[in-house]
Amino acid sequence: MSEPRKQPSALVKQLLEFGPLLVFLGVYLWMRDATVVLAGREYAGFVVAVIAFVPLQIASTITMRLLTGRLSRMQVVTLILVIVLGLGTVLFNDERVFKMKSTFIFGLFGILLFIGLWRGQSWLAFVLDQALPLDREGWMILTRRMAWFFIAFAAMNEVVWRNFSTDTYVLWDTFGQMAVMFVFLMANYKLIEKHWIGER
């Protein structure tokens, strides 16, 4: 019988999760007023930042899989969309493609959660069960809230990238989204505590 895989430290997990985003921010701030010629085509700083971000995100996800022995379905779907939209951004040389990343990701997650609810199931529990041991009622309530949150999040992303500068969008994509997600999770703390069935 194989020994359980040793889990990486919290610092390593944080670096793998947020490292690519921080590199994306750094490259964008460094190159935002520059134009780079690659294979005979001119690319603006934002697209160059995307070119740096996508391979790092792939490497980060693979490393997480090697260290933990597993990836959530949410991580897999997110990576696929990042790769597809990143390639689309480079091929069409159009930053708008990548700016719609969060719209597609969160919109898709919201729709999938609503489909699960319509079937009387919490697909959120299917994805996060190991991270949040909740009873069925808690999962159903949290899933409903999360589904609406994802749809609102997708709409919020559309508002930001269509109406504000690229600088504002980059800050939203790297820090703003994390802050909004944190506030949402904190707002559901009492629900999680009430329906928690794991060790305390």
RAUR-V118618 format. One record per helix or strand of 2 or more residues. SS is the DSSP state (a for helix, b for strand). FROM is the first residue (numbers start at 1). LEN is the number of residues. If there is no record, write none. Layout:
BEGIN
ss=SS from=FROM len=LEN
ss=SS from=FROM len=LEN
END
This chain:
BEGIN
ss=a from=10 len=22
ss=b from=35 len=4
ss=b from=41 len=4
ss=a from=45 len=24
ss=a from=73 len=20
ss=a from=95 len=5
ss=a from=101 len=18
ss=a from=123 len=6
ss=a from=136 len=28
ss=a from=166 len=22
ss=a from=189 len=7
END
